[in-house]
Amino acid sequence: MNILYKMYLKIFQVSMQFTHTAKEERDYLWKFSEPKNDFERSYYQYLCQMWNYNSAFRWLLMNIASMGLILPMKVYFCIQAKKKNHKEPYDIVATRDFIADNYDFDKSTKFLKDSGYINGILKKEDLLFLRKVWAVSPFSFYFYFKCMCRVASYSKIFNEYTPKDLYVSAEYSFTSSILTAYCERNRVRHINVMHGEKTFFIREAFSRFHIFYVWDDFYIKLFHQLRANRTEYVVCRQNIPDFVPVYDSGKCTYYLQKHKPEELKSIKQALDRMGVEYKVRPHPQHLSSEIKEIFGEEYVEDPFKVSIWDSLKEAGTAISVGSTVLLQAFWKGIPVIIDNISNPAYTEQLKEREYIMFDKEYELLSDKIKS
């Protein structure tokens, strides 16, 4: 099974990017009729993602590989279901351990690390449920394979922990609505916690949960536009440490994301021309030697040694393109600057896609540069 899982990692990792304009996505989204049930809702989200992915060859490859993986994985999950499992009841289970960092939970909550598609079981009633998934589109093998694996992982969680509430962070997954239906069959509430910045992006279209925790009322409107409108939304910010920021107009920190070398050089030029004391903070997933080479090691803040809140406390002003950090800075009353210089086309696209900071108080980097 480890070999099959490695095949999954090689073939099925789909990187979602903006391949269409916001208008094109809106037009495509409203071509769909209202979903009749959660199975159709998930399938619509799958179609939206595959349309956005815009690679017919990769889609074909994923379906061919899925067709070959379905039977062996199903047999494996059925065999696992026959083994005796240690049962340890928890009222609340969370599938992503980072959820604990942002929200308050009872100490008895079980936090799991997402173990991928290899860890699950399928019981007789699960196989009957999966027939309904198959009936949605019998030849969409990738759709069925991914739903099957997620149902198996949920089945294992329910079997071992018998929770009343299951907390996840999966609005981006086309399996989410089907899994909500599966949770209902097992009398479990499917509760989603927002993770990462959201704009109008068809990847999240049609998702449904019983409860969806979002950071701001703004996101409720956004998800309604994405036709994910059968969910109870609860506005709940991340846990925010109690600190007083250093308000210093002569300082700023640029919060980097994934940037091309020419964009990094453009950012450095802009910061130099601002005439202020500055640092840049790389995203932990996009740390590279190029950043230190372009900015100089003394200007680079280590994201593994300095927490994001300690960074914001000393930032003075927070600058980025479309990072969640700008919203976190806004919550603490820290001035926000949106970079419209390093990649102006992308910044304009974020505006068209209703990035939340364009709805808050902000300044543009182009207006802060000294001639």
C-alpha positions in Angstrom: 0.0 0.0 0.0 2.9 2.4 0.6 3.8 2.0 -3.1 0.2 3.0 -4.1 0.4 5.9 -1.7 3.6 7.2 -3.3 1.9 6.8 -6.7 -0.9 9.1 -5.4 1.7 11.7 -4.2 3.3 11.7 -7.7 0.1 11.8 -9.7 -2.7 13.4 -7.8 -1.2 16.5 -6.3 -3.1 19.2 -8.2 -1.8 22.8 -7.8 -4.7 25.2 -8.1 -3.8 28.6 -9.6 -5.8 31.3 -11.3 -6.1 30.1 -14.9 -9.2 32.1 -15.7 -10.4 35.6 -14.9 -12.8 36.2 -12.1 -15.5 37.1 -14.6 -14.9 33.8 -16.5 -15.2 31.9 -13.2 -18.4 33.6 -12.2 -19.9 32.9 -15.6 -18.9 29.3 -15.4 -20.1 28.9 -11.9 -23.6 30.0 -12.7 -24.0 27.6 -15.6 -24.8 24.9 -13.0 -28.3 24.3 -11.8 -29.0 24.2 -8.1 -27.5 20.9 -6.7 -30.2 18.4 -5.9 -28.1 16.8 -3.0 -24.7 16.7 -1.5 -23.4 14.2 -4.0 -24.2 16.5 -6.9 -22.8 19.4 -4.9 -19.5 17.7 -4.6 -19.5 16.7 -8.2 -20.1 20.3 -9.3 -17.1 21.4 -7.1 -15.0 18.7 -8.8 -16.0 19.9 -12.3 -15.2 23.5 -11.3 -11.7 22.5 -10.1 -11.0 20.4 -13.2 -12.1 23.2 -15.4 -9.9 25.6 -13.6 -7.0 23.2 -13.7 -7.1 23.4 -17.5 -5.0 20.3 -18.4 -6.9 17.7 -20.3 -3.9 15.4 -20.4 -3.3 15.5 -16.6 -7.0 15.0 -16.0 -6.9 11.9 -18.3 -3.8 10.6 -16.5 -5.4 11.0 -13.1 -8.6 9.2 -14.2 -6.6 6.3 -15.7 -4.4 5.9 -12.6 -7.5 6.1 -10.3 -9.3 3.4 -12.3 -6.3 1.1 -11.5 -6.1 2.1 -7.9 -9.8 1.9 -6.9 -10.0 -1.9 -6.5 -6.8 -2.6 -4.6 -7.4 0.3 -2.3 -10.9 -0.8 -1.7 -9.8 -4.3 -0.9 -7.1 -2.9 1.5 -9.6 -0.8 3.3 -12.1 -3.7 3.7 -9.3 -5.9 5.1 -8.4 -3.1 7.6 -12.0 -2.9 8.7 -11.9 -6.6 9.9 -9.0 -5.9 12.2 -9.7 -5.1 15.9 -9.2 -1.4 16.5 -8.4 0.2 19.8 -11.4 2.4 20.8 -10.9 5.7 22.7 -14.0 7.8 22.8 -13.7 11.6 22.3 -16.7 14.0 21.8 -14.6 16.2 19.6 -12.0 15.1 17.0 -10.0 17.5 14.8 -8.3 16.2 11.7 -5.7 19.0 11.5 -3.5 19.7 14.5 -3.0 23.4 13.5 -6.6 24.0 14.4 -5.6 23.9 18.1 -3.3 26.9 17.6 -6.1 29.2 16.4 -9.2 28.2 18.4 -10.0 27.2 22.0 -11.0 23.6 22.5 -11.7 21.4 25.5 -8.6 19.6 26.7 -10.3 16.2 25.9 -10.4 17.0 22.2 -8.4 14.6 20.0 -6.2 16.2 17.5 -5.0 14.1 14.5 -2.4 14.7 11.9 -3.7 14.2 8.4 -2.3 10.8 7.4 -3.3 11.0 3.8 -5.3 8.4 1.9 -3.7 5.3 3.1 -5.2 5.3 6.6 -8.8 4.1 6.6 -11.4 1.4 6.7 -14.5 0.5 4.7 -17.4 -1.4 6.3 -20.4 -2.8 4.6 -22.5 0.3 5.2 -19.7 2.4 3.8 -19.7 0.4 0.6 -23.4 1.0 0.2 -22.9 4.7 0.7 -20.1 4.7 -1.9 -22.6 3.3 -4.5 -24.3 6.7 -4.4 -21.0 8.4 -5.1 -20.4 6.1 -8.0 -23.9 6.8 -9.4 -23.1 10.5 -9.7 -20.7 10.0 -12.6 -19.6 6.3 -13.1 -16.6 7.3 -15.4 -15.2 10.0 -13.2 -12.7 7.6 -11.6 -10.6 10.3 -9.9 -13.7 11.8 -8.3 -14.8 8.4 -7.0 -11.3 7.4 -5.8 -10.7 10.5 -3.8 -14.2 10.3 -2.2 -13.7 6.6 -1.4 -10.4 7.3 0.4 -11.8 10.2 2.4 -14.9 8.2 3.4 -12.5 5.4 4.5 -10.5 7.9 6.6 -13.7 9.2 8.2 -15.0 5.7 8.9 -11.8 4.9 10.8 -12.1 8.0 12.9 -15.7 7.3 13.7 -14.9 3.7 14.5 -12.0 4.5 16.9 -13.2 7.7 18.6 -17.1 7.8 18.1 -17.1 11.7 18.1 -20.1 14.0 18.1 -18.2 16.7 16.3 -15.5 16.4 13.6 -13.4 19.6 13.0 -11.7 19.8 9.6 -10.2 22.5 7.4 -11.2 21.4 3.9 -13.4 23.9 2.0 -11.0 23.5 -0.9 -11.8 19.8 -1.2 -14.5 18.6 -3.6 -15.2 15.7 -1.2 -16.5 18.1 1.5 -20.2 18.0 0.7 -20.3 14.2 0.3 -18.4 13.9 3.6 -21.0 16.2 5.2 -23.7 13.7 4.0 -21.6 10.8 5.4 -21.3 12.6 8.7 -25.1 13.0 8.9 -25.5 9.3 8.4 -23.2 8.7 11.4 -24.8 11.5 13.5 -21.6 13.6 13.6 -21.5 17.3 13.0 -19.0 18.2 10.2 -17.4 21.5 11.3 -15.0 23.4 9.1 -12.4 25.9 10.2 -11.1 28.5 7.8 -7.4 28.3 7.1 -5.5 30.7 4.9 -6.7 33.7 3.0 -9.8 33.4 0.7 -10.7 35.3 -2.4 -13.3 34.6 -5.1 -11.8 31.3 -6.4 -13.9 28.6 -8.0 -11.9 25.9 -6.1 -14.1 26.5 -3.1 -17.4 26.6 -5.0 -20.4 24.5 -3.7 -18.7 23.3 -0.5 -21.0 22.5 2.4 -20.6 21.8 6.1 -22.8 21.9 9.1 -20.9 24.8 10.6 -18.2 26.9 9.0 -16.0 29.1 11.2 -14.8 32.2 9.2 -12.7 35.2 10.4 -15.0 38.0 9.3 -18.5 38.7 8.0 -16.9 39.5 4.7 -16.2 35.8 4.0 -19.8 34.8 4.5 -20.7 37.0 1.6 -17.8 35.6 -0.4 -18.8 32.0 0.1 -22.4 32.9 -0.8 -21.1 34.2 -4.1 -19.3 30.8 -4.5 -22.7 29.1 -4.1 -21.6 27.5 -0.8 -24.8 28.8 0.7 -26.3 25.9 2.7 -23.9 26.2 5.7 -24.3 27.8 9.1 -21.5 30.4 9.3 -19.9 31.5 12.6 -17.6 34.5 12.7 -14.7 33.6 14.9 -11.2 35.1 14.7 -8.0 33.3 15.3 -6.7 33.5 18.9 -4.9 36.8 19.0 -2.2 37.4 21.6 -2.7 40.4 23.9 0.1 42.8 23.0 0.6 46.5 22.1 2.3 46.9 18.7 5.2 49.2 18.2 3.7 52.1 16.2 6.6 53.4 14.3 6.1 54.9 10.8 9.9 54.6 10.2 9.8 50.8 10.3 8.1 48.1 8.1 8.2 44.4 7.6 7.4 42.9 4.2 5.7 39.5 4.4 6.9 37.5 1.5 4.9 34.7 -0.2 6.0 32.8 -3.3 7.9 35.2 -5.5 9.9 35.0 -8.6 13.5 36.4 -8.4 12.6 39.5 -10.5 9.7 40.2 -8.1 12.0 39.9 -5.1 14.4 42.4 -6.7 11.4 44.8 -7.4 10.4 44.5 -3.7 13.9 45.3 -2.5 14.0 48.4 -4.8 10.7 49.6 -3.5 11.7 49.1 0.2 15.0 50.9 -0.4 13.1 53.8 -2.0 10.7 54.1 0.9 13.6 55.3 3.0 12.5 53.4 6.2 14.1 50.7 8.3 12.8 47.4 7.0 12.9 43.6 7.2 11.5 40.9 5.0 9.9 37.7 6.4 9.8 34.7 4.1 6.9 32.3 4.2 8.2 29.1 5.9 7.2 27.0 2.8 9.0 29.3 0.4 12.3 30.0 2.2 15.1 30.1 -0.3 18.8 31.1 -0.5 17.8 33.7 -3.2 16.0 35.8 -0.5 19.1 36.2 1.6 21.2 36.8 -1.5 18.9 39.6 -2.8 18.1 41.3 0.5 21.1 40.5 2.6 21.0 38.2 5.6 20.7 41.0 8.1 17.4 42.1 6.6 15.8 38.6 6.6 13.6 37.6 9.6 13.8 33.9 10.4 10.1 32.6 10.4 11.3 29.5 12.5 12.8 31.7 15.3 10.4 34.6 15.4 6.6 33.9 15.7 4.3 35.8 13.4 2.8 37.7 16.3 6.2 38.7 17.7 7.0 39.8 14.1 3.9 42.0 13.9 4.5 43.5 17.3 7.8 45.0 16.0 6.8 45.5 12.4 5.7 49.2 12.5 3.9 48.7 9.2 2.9 45.4 7.5 3.4 45.1 3.7 2.5 42.2 1.5 0.6 41.3 -1.7 -2.3 39.1 -0.5 -1.2 37.5 2.7 -3.3 36.6 5.7 -0.7 38.5 7.7 -2.2 41.8 6.5 -5.6 40.9 8.0 -3.9 39.9 11.3 -2.1 43.2 11.3 -5.4 45.0 10.7 -6.9 43.2 13.7 -4.1 44.7 15.9 -4.4 48.2 14.5 -1.1 48.0 12.6 -1.0 50.0 9.4 -1.3 47.9 6.2 0.3 48.5 2.8 -0.7 46.4 -0.2 2.2 45.8 -2.7 1.0 46.8 -6.1 4.5 47.0 -7.6 6.2 43.6 -7.7 3.3 42.0 -9.6 0.7 44.6 -10.5 -1.3 42.2 -12.7 -1.7 39.8 -9.7 -2.6 42.6 -7.3 -5.3 43.8 -9.7 -6.6 40.2 -10.0 -6.8 40.1 -6.2 -8.9 43.2 -6.3 -11.3 41.7 -8.9 -11.5 38.6 -6.7 -12.5 40.6 -3.7 -9.5 40.2 -1.5 -10.7 41.3 2.0 -8.0 43.9 2.5 -9.4 46.0 -0.3 -12.5 46.2 1.9 -10.5 47.5 4.9 -8.2 50.4 5.6 -5.0 50.2 3.5 -2.4 52.1 1.5 -0.7 51.1 -1.7 3.0 50.6 -1.9 3.3 52.8 -5.0 2.0 55.7 -3.0 4.7 55.3 -0.3 7.8 55.3 -2.5 9.9 58.4 -2.5 11.0 59.7 -5.9 
